[in-house]
Amino acid sequence: MQAVILAAGEGTRLRPLTRSRPKALVPVANTPILKYVIDALLKNGIREIVVVVGYRKEHVIRYLTEQDLPVRVVVQEKQLGTGHALMCAEPFIRDRFLLLAGDNYIDAASIARIRAERNAVLVTDHPNPSNFGVVVTKDGLIREIKEKPDSPSGLIVSTGIYALDRSFLRYTAEHQEVPDALQAMIRDGTRVVPVRASEWLDAVNPWDLLEMNARLLPQIEARRAGTISRSAKLYGLIRVGKGTEIGPNTFIRGPVIIGEDCRICPNCVIMPNTSIGSRVTIDPLSYVARSLIMDDTAIGSHSRIIDAVVGEACRLQDHTATWTTGAVLERDGGYQKAAFGAVLGDRVCSAPFTVLKNCIVGNNAAISAGNTTVTGVIPDEAVVV
């Protein structure tokens, strides 16, 4: 059996994080989402894998090459829809195949379930079905998939994972989106069955990465490399990368993953559901909990980072704090309720004593005035004074 992974899109709702990388390469528990998808296929013995790339394709190609993963890469030059992306892989599809999104987590057990079917959609229940394609079934068959309806008729949604055969391509030749092509195939009388996923995760909004991070961290393999002070206290499931230093009197409770060549200075506290990338520095007396911190970031002393997503190469000065409250954010012309501390894009700088309260801060933004509370959405390149 073959597999086609669609990894050509940006993931616009995850901005500012996807300004610098496609959603498929956003790291969760220090692993890009795309890698989880490929691993689930490999665990099922599926090694003929085509990855369709497009947006920021050079990043995906570089990652796949560095990891030496057994995949073939094809390019979708213009992002014209999922059906169009699948047609880019058409020359390499022979018969039965799985079609997957490269930017959602899927486990190996779910792949094992759906690969046994010929025409099937992997489905799951979701509390916010209007963000997805809602699946309507009757007599054990899929009758319709309603894409992102305002008033969904149920909680069953499509995961965007399908078991198909080559004959499906005649529908994607006429429809730019896979759900539309599938609907046309159903209208022509093809039986399509729903298959329940055992575990599937998606981050619709950037703060959703915190929940995904918490769900995936218990799967890490415990390992404590690097240099750990004798007076440091480490409890639970913890992975520490090589070259990392854990300073005296630091307290860490897992699940926590810390990448390579990090420096966790004395008297820090790292609490559960936290992932810290590589080459990260956390200065003394700082507290980090329930957060996702990407590579090359530096956090100053006496900082308090909770419920935060922090992009690459950020510089947060001493006494930076995130503050989690419920808020209504205005994004992309609409309003969204959310409860998180902060989402920071890449290369964000904060002055000392900055408070980040339910805010999204764009790439290369700078908070230059100390003793400042930042709320709402701050655009890329902005300077807060």
C-alpha positions in Angstrom: 0.0 0.0 0.0 1.1 3.6 -0.7 0.6 6.8 1.1 0.3 10.4 0.0 0.9 13.1 2.6 -0.2 16.7 1.8 2.2 19.1 3.4 2.0 22.0 0.9 -0.2 24.4 2.9 0.8 27.2 5.3 -1.7 26.8 8.0 -2.8 30.4 8.1 -4.7 30.1 11.3 -1.5 29.3 13.1 0.1 32.6 12.3 2.5 34.0 13.3 4.2 30.6 13.8 3.6 29.6 10.2 5.0 32.8 8.7 8.5 31.1 9.1 7.6 27.5 8.6 4.7 25.4 7.2 2.3 24.0 9.8 3.6 20.5 9.1 7.0 21.5 10.6 5.7 23.2 13.7 7.4 21.3 16.6 5.2 19.6 19.2 7.1 17.8 22.1 10.2 18.8 20.1 9.1 16.9 17.0 7.6 18.3 13.8 4.0 17.2 13.3 4.9 15.7 9.9 7.3 13.3 11.6 4.5 11.8 13.7 2.5 11.1 10.5 5.4 9.5 8.7 6.2 7.4 11.8 2.6 6.1 12.0 2.9 4.9 8.4 6.3 3.3 8.9 5.0 1.4 12.0 2.3 -0.1 9.7 4.9 -1.2 7.2 3.9 1.5 4.6 7.2 2.6 3.1 6.0 4.0 -0.3 5.3 7.5 0.8 4.9 10.6 -1.3 5.0 14.0 0.4 3.5 16.9 -1.5 5.2 20.2 -0.6 4.6 23.8 -1.6 4.6 26.7 0.9 8.1 27.1 2.3 9.0 23.9 0.5 12.7 24.3 1.0 12.2 23.9 4.8 10.3 20.6 4.4 12.8 19.2 1.8 15.7 20.1 4.1 14.1 18.4 7.1 13.2 15.2 5.2 16.7 15.0 3.8 18.4 15.6 7.1 16.2 12.9 8.8 16.9 10.5 5.9 13.3 9.5 5.8 12.1 7.1 3.0 9.9 9.4 1.1 9.5 10.8 -2.4 8.9 14.6 -2.6 6.8 16.3 -5.2 6.1 20.0 -5.5 2.8 21.8 -5.8 4.0 25.1 -7.2 0.7 26.9 -6.5 -1.5 26.0 -3.6 -4.7 25.5 -5.5 -6.4 23.1 -3.1 -6.0 19.6 -1.6 -7.4 17.9 -4.8 -4.9 19.7 -6.9 -2.1 18.7 -4.5 -3.1 15.1 -4.8 -3.0 15.3 -8.6 0.6 16.4 -8.3 1.4 13.0 -6.9 -0.7 11.2 -9.5 2.2 9.8 -11.6 3.4 7.8 -8.6 0.0 6.3 -7.5 -0.6 2.8 -8.7 -3.6 1.4 -6.9 -4.7 1.6 -3.3 -3.3 4.4 -1.1 -3.8 6.4 2.0 -4.2 10.1 1.8 -3.2 12.1 4.9 -2.6 15.7 6.0 0.9 16.3 7.1 -0.1 18.8 9.8 -2.3 16.7 12.1 -1.1 14.1 14.6 -2.3 10.6 13.9 -1.3 7.4 15.7 -0.3 4.0 14.2 -3.4 2.2 15.5 -5.7 4.5 13.5 -3.6 3.8 10.4 -4.0 0.1 11.0 -7.8 0.5 11.2 -8.3 2.5 8.0 -5.8 0.7 5.8 -8.0 -2.4 5.9 -10.8 -0.5 4.0 -11.0 0.3 0.3 -13.0 3.6 0.3 -13.1 5.1 3.8 -12.7 8.3 5.8 -11.1 8.3 9.3 -13.5 10.2 11.6 -13.6 11.3 15.2 -15.8 13.3 17.6 -14.8 16.9 18.1 -16.3 19.5 20.5 -15.9 22.2 17.9 -17.1 20.6 14.7 -17.6 23.8 12.8 -13.8 24.1 12.3 -13.8 20.8 10.3 -15.8 18.8 7.8 -18.8 17.4 9.5 -19.6 13.8 8.5 -23.2 12.8 7.9 -23.8 9.0 8.0 -26.8 6.7 7.3 -26.9 2.9 7.5 -23.2 2.8 8.2 -22.1 4.7 5.1 -21.0 8.3 4.6 -23.7 10.3 2.8 -22.2 13.8 3.0 -19.3 15.9 4.4 -20.3 19.4 5.2 -17.2 21.6 5.3 -17.0 24.0 8.3 -20.8 24.5 8.7 -22.1 27.4 10.8 -24.7 25.1 12.4 -23.2 21.6 12.5 -25.7 18.7 12.7 -23.4 16.5 14.8 -20.0 16.1 16.4 -18.5 13.6 14.0 -15.8 15.2 11.8 -13.4 14.1 9.1 -9.8 13.9 10.1 -8.7 14.4 6.5 -7.3 10.9 6.3 -8.7 8.6 3.6 -8.3 5.1 2.2 -8.8 5.3 -1.6 -7.8 3.7 -4.9 -6.5 5.2 -8.1 -10.0 5.5 -9.6 -10.6 8.4 -7.1 -8.2 10.6 -9.1 -10.7 11.1 -11.9 -12.8 13.1 -9.4 -9.8 15.2 -8.1 -9.1 16.0 -11.8 -12.4 17.9 -11.7 -12.5 19.2 -8.2 -9.8 21.2 -6.5 -10.6 20.1 -3.0 -10.6 16.5 -1.8 -13.9 16.7 0.1 -15.7 18.0 -3.0 -14.2 15.1 -5.0 -15.3 12.6 -2.4 -18.8 14.0 -2.4 -19.0 13.6 -6.2 -17.8 10.0 -5.8 -20.5 9.3 -3.2 -23.2 10.8 -5.5 -22.1 8.4 -8.2 -22.9 5.5 -5.9 -19.5 4.5 -4.4 -19.8 3.2 -0.9 -17.6 5.1 1.5 -17.4 4.0 5.1 -16.4 5.9 8.3 -13.6 4.4 10.4 -13.1 5.7 14.0 -9.7 7.1 14.8 -8.1 6.0 18.1 -6.1 9.2 18.5 -6.0 12.2 16.2 -5.0 15.8 17.1 -5.2 19.1 15.2 -4.1 22.6 16.2 -6.6 25.0 14.6 -5.3 28.0 16.5 -1.8 28.6 17.8 -2.9 28.2 21.5 -4.2 24.7 20.6 -0.6 23.6 20.3 -0.5 23.6 24.2 -3.1 20.9 24.4 -1.4 18.9 21.6 1.9 19.3 23.4 0.4 18.0 26.7 -1.2 15.0 24.9 2.0 14.0 23.2 4.6 14.5 25.9 3.6 11.3 27.8 4.8 9.4 24.7 8.4 10.6 24.9 11.2 8.2 25.8 12.8 9.0 29.1 16.5 9.8 28.9 18.8 12.0 30.9 21.9 13.0 29.0 23.9 16.2 29.4 25.1 17.4 32.8 22.7 17.5 35.7 23.6 19.0 39.0 23.5 16.7 42.0 21.3 19.1 43.8 18.8 19.3 41.0 15.5 17.4 41.6 14.0 15.6 38.6 10.8 13.7 38.9 8.6 11.8 36.4 9.0 11.3 32.7 11.8 13.6 31.6 14.0 13.6 28.5 17.2 15.8 28.6 19.2 16.1 25.4 23.0 15.8 25.1 25.1 18.9 25.9 22.3 20.3 28.1 23.2 21.7 31.6 20.7 21.5 34.5 21.9 23.8 37.2 21.9 23.4 41.0 18.6 23.4 43.0 16.6 23.3 39.8 13.3 21.4 40.1 11.7 19.6 37.1 8.6 17.5 37.1 7.6 15.6 34.0 6.4 15.1 31.5 9.0 17.5 30.2 11.4 17.3 27.2 14.5 19.5 27.0 16.5 19.5 23.7 20.2 19.6 23.1 22.8 22.2 24.3 20.4 24.0 26.6 21.3 25.8 29.8 18.8 25.7 32.7 20.4 27.9 35.3 20.2 27.4 39.1 17.0 27.6 41.1 14.7 27.3 38.1 11.4 25.4 38.2 10.1 23.5 35.1 6.6 22.0 35.6 4.7 19.4 33.6 3.6 19.6 30.0 6.5 21.7 29.0 8.7 21.2 25.9 11.9 23.1 25.5 13.8 23.1 22.2 17.5 23.0 21.6 20.0 25.8 22.5 17.6 27.4 24.9 18.8 29.3 27.9 16.6 29.9 31.0 18.2 32.2 33.6 18.1 31.7 37.3 14.9 31.7 39.4 12.6 31.4 36.5 9.4 29.3 36.4 8.1 27.6 33.3 4.9 25.5 33.1 2.5 24.1 30.4 4.5 25.8 27.7 6.1 25.1 24.3 9.4 26.9 23.8 11.2 26.6 20.5 14.9 26.5 19.6 17.5 29.3 20.3 15.3 31.2 22.7 16.6 32.9 25.9 14.5 33.6 28.9 15.8 36.1 31.6 15.9 35.6 35.3 12.9 35.7 37.6 10.6 35.1 34.6 7.2 33.3 34.8 6.2 31.6 31.6 2.9 29.7 31.8 0.5 28.5 29.1 2.8 30.0 26.4 4.0 29.1 22.9 7.3 30.8 22.3 8.8 30.8 18.8 12.4 30.5 17.8 15.2 32.9 18.8 13.1 35.0 21.2 14.8 37.2 23.8 12.7 37.6 26.9 14.4 39.9 29.4 14.4 39.5 33.2 11.0 39.4 35.0 9.0 38.6 31.8 5.7 37.0 32.7 2.7 35.5 30.9 -0.8 35.9 32.4 -3.5 33.4 31.6 -7.1 34.7 31.7 -10.1 34.1 29.5 -10.3 36.7 26.7 -11.9 37.5 23.4 -9.3 38.1 20.6 -10.0 39.9 17.3 -8.3 37.9 14.6 -8.7 38.0 10.8 -11.8 40.0 11.0 -13.5 37.8 13.6 -13.6 37.2 17.3 -12.4 34.2 19.2 -12.6 33.2 22.9 -9.4 31.8 24.2 -7.6 31.2 27.5 -3.8 31.1 27.3 -0.8 33.2 28.4 0.9 34.2 25.2 1.8 33.1 21.7 5.0 34.6 20.5 6.3 34.4 16.9 10.0 34.1 16.1 12.6 36.6 17.2 10.3 38.5 19.6 12.1 40.6 22.2 10.6 41.8 25.5 12.0 44.4 27.9 12.3 43.7 31.6 9.1 43.4 33.7 6.9 42.8 30.6 3.6 41.1 31.3 2.1 39.2 28.3 -1.6 38.8 28.9 -3.6 36.6 26.5 -1.7 38.1 23.6 -0.4 37.0 20.2 2.9 38.8 19.3 4.1 38.6 15.7 7.5 37.8 14.3 10.3 40.2 14.9 8.1 42.3 17.2 9.8 44.2 20.1 8.4 45.3 23.4 10.8 48.0 24.2 9.3 49.7 27.2 9.6 47.9 30.6 6.8 47.6 33.1 4.4 47.1 30.2 1.3 44.9 30.0 0.7 43.6 26.4 -2.7 42.3 25.4 -4.5 41.5 22.1 -2.8 40.9 18.8 0.5 42.6 18.0 1.5 42.5 14.3 4.8 41.4 12.8 7.7 43.9 13.1 5.8 46.0 15.5 7.5 48.0 18.3 5.5 48.4 21.6 6.7 51.5 23.4 
